[in-house]
Amino acid sequence: MLCFDDVRLDTTTLQAFRNDVPLDAPPQVVEVLAYLIEHRDRIVPRQELLERFWPRAGTGGDAALNTCIRRIRTLLEDDVEAPRYIQTRPRAGYRFIATLASEVDAPGPPPPTARTPNRWPLAGGLLAVALGIGGALWAHAALSPPRHRIAIEPVQGLCEYVLFPKFNAGLRESLTARLSHHLPAGYSVAADSREADLHARVSVRQTPRRTVVVLTLVDKRDGRLLWSDEFTGDTDMDDYVPLQRSLAERMAAGLTGALENKRS
């Protein structure tokens, strides 16, 4: 957990909070911000960020990085002209310049006291080394980029008429939110579809009585259909939000299960 001012980053779930209220931050934005924080003792070169987070983006990587930094500044309400958090070094890179809460609250050195003989200097040293290695491995695992990024494409309506103009957009948002919390290790939701190697395609057919949604996972590299399933529910003409949430939960569970089966 990384904390500064009123912001908190959970590097395990890749979520951001302000005063314990979740912020609308794509997982990759949190990943990049956490990486800058972990390396706040130096300027992080643009090329290092491109190679770590957009290794296959080609010429589109620069635009993706620029967009990500803008989103970080928006998330933190930072000013590029008078930064409090992210400082840009022209033609060099970026640096996180705020102070973490742990550094602010850290107590000063204790007053000198009489030394007592330490019977276990070797054991203590080995324990410190073990804890240090374990902490480094944990931090690396928490911040290491996923092997696969999934883009949630805009939902496609397959009916001649529209019952609820915002239903499809809301369904996509709910699906994205649930997948960002429950994807297996090695997968994450891509903030930019150009960064993704897997694409989730959603289609909706809806009548006043029934709603049918099909979710399909496609490998962008060769166009292979990896998985597909159908989800249905009763249409509620008075309040469609419960159906939206129910469908998103089942779709996320289905896709997550398929990815876990693929790994095993």
VENWODA-V401011 format. One record per residue. RES is the residue in three letters. D_LAST is the distance of its C-alpha to the last C-alpha in Angstrom with 2 decimals. Layout:
BEGIN
res:d_last
RES:D_LAST
RES:D_LAST
END
This chain:
BEGIN
res:d_last
MET:29.97
LEU:32.61
CYS:35.90
PHE:39.08
ASP:41.98
ASP:40.62
VAL:37.18
ARG:33.98
LEU:30.63
ASP:27.40
THR:25.30
THR:22.18
THR:22.22
LEU:24.28
GLN:27.12
ALA:30.87
PHE:33.57
ARG:37.36
ASN:39.11
ASP:35.87
VAL:35.80
PRO:32.62
LEU:33.47
ASP:32.35
ALA:30.48
PRO:27.55
PRO:24.76
GLN:25.68
VAL:29.30
VAL:28.43
GLU:26.35
VAL:29.33
LEU:31.82
ALA:29.99
TYR:29.93
LEU:33.67
ILE:34.31
GLU:32.52
HIS:34.72
ARG:37.85
ASP:39.96
ARG:40.09
ILE:40.11
VAL:36.67
PRO:37.34
ARG:36.24
GLN:34.77
GLU:32.52
LEU:31.18
LEU:30.76
GLU:28.83
ARG:26.52
PHE:25.88
TRP:26.87
PRO:26.18
ARG:26.06
ALA:28.66
GLY:31.59
THR:34.94
GLY:33.43
GLY:32.17
ASP:35.62
ALA:35.96
ALA:32.54
LEU:33.50
ASN:36.91
THR:35.49
CYS:33.13
ILE:36.09
ARG:38.21
ARG:35.67
ILE:35.56
ARG:39.36
THR:39.45
LEU:37.02
LEU:39.22
GLU:42.46
ASP:43.35
ASP:46.22
VAL:45.87
GLU:49.62
ALA:49.69
PRO:46.14
ARG:45.26
TYR:41.59
ILE:40.63
GLN:43.24
THR:43.28
ARG:44.73
PRO:45.96
ARG:44.54
ALA:42.64
GLY:39.89
TYR:39.31
ARG:39.78
PHE:39.10
ILE:42.57
ALA:42.36
THR:42.24
LEU:39.39
ALA:40.38
SER:39.54
GLU:42.03
VAL:44.68
ASP:44.44
ALA:44.20
PRO:47.28
GLY:49.80
PRO:50.38
PRO:51.86
PRO:55.50
PRO:56.25
THR:56.44
ALA:57.60
ARG:55.02
THR:53.89
PRO:52.84
ASN:49.10
ARG:48.28
TRP:44.71
PRO:44.70
LEU:42.19
ALA:39.75
GLY:40.12
GLY:39.56
LEU:36.40
LEU:35.07
ALA:35.92
VAL:34.18
ALA:31.00
LEU:31.08
GLY:31.79
ILE:28.89
GLY:26.51
GLY:27.93
ALA:27.61
LEU:23.94
TRP:23.32
ALA:25.37
HIS:23.63
ALA:20.14
ALA:21.66
LEU:23.38
SER:21.18
PRO:20.61
PRO:17.27
ARG:15.77
HIS:15.95
ARG:18.79
ILE:19.13
ALA:22.69
ILE:23.80
GLU:26.56
PRO:29.77
VAL:29.65
GLN:31.51
GLY:34.00
LEU:34.66
CYS:37.80
GLU:41.41
TYR:42.23
VAL:40.75
LEU:40.90
PHE:39.70
PRO:40.04
LYS:37.63
PHE:34.96
ASN:32.64
ALA:32.97
GLY:32.37
LEU:29.27
ARG:27.80
GLU:28.80
SER:27.28
LEU:23.93
THR:23.98
ALA:24.91
ARG:22.14
LEU:19.36
SER:20.83
HIS:20.24
HIS:16.83
LEU:14.57
PRO:11.47
ALA:12.36
GLY:13.12
TYR:14.52
SER:18.10
VAL:20.78
ALA:23.28
ALA:26.91
ASP:28.11
SER:26.59
ARG:27.76
GLU:25.31
ALA:22.24
ASP:20.07
LEU:18.56
HIS:21.01
ALA:20.83
ARG:23.81
VAL:25.47
SER:28.36
VAL:30.65
ARG:33.15
GLN:35.47
THR:38.52
PRO:40.61
ARG:38.83
ARG:35.21
THR:32.59
VAL:29.71
VAL:27.02
VAL:24.47
LEU:21.62
THR:20.21
LEU:17.84
VAL:19.22
ASP:18.58
LYS:21.98
ARG:22.10
ASP:22.33
GLY:22.64
ARG:19.70
LEU:18.84
LEU:15.09
TRP:15.36
SER:18.42
ASP:19.69
GLU:23.13
PHE:24.43
THR:27.99
GLY:30.55
ASP:34.31
THR:36.32
ASP:38.60
MET:41.57
ASP:42.73
ASP:39.62
TYR:36.46
VAL:34.69
PRO:33.09
LEU:31.65
GLN:30.46
ARG:28.61
SER:27.19
LEU:25.86
ALA:24.36
GLU:22.59
ARG:21.11
MET:20.19
ALA:18.46
ALA:16.53
GLY:15.58
LEU:14.50
THR:12.58
GLY:10.70
ALA:10.07
LEU:8.87
GLU:6.43
ASN:5.18
LYS:5.62
ARG:3.81
SER:0.00
END
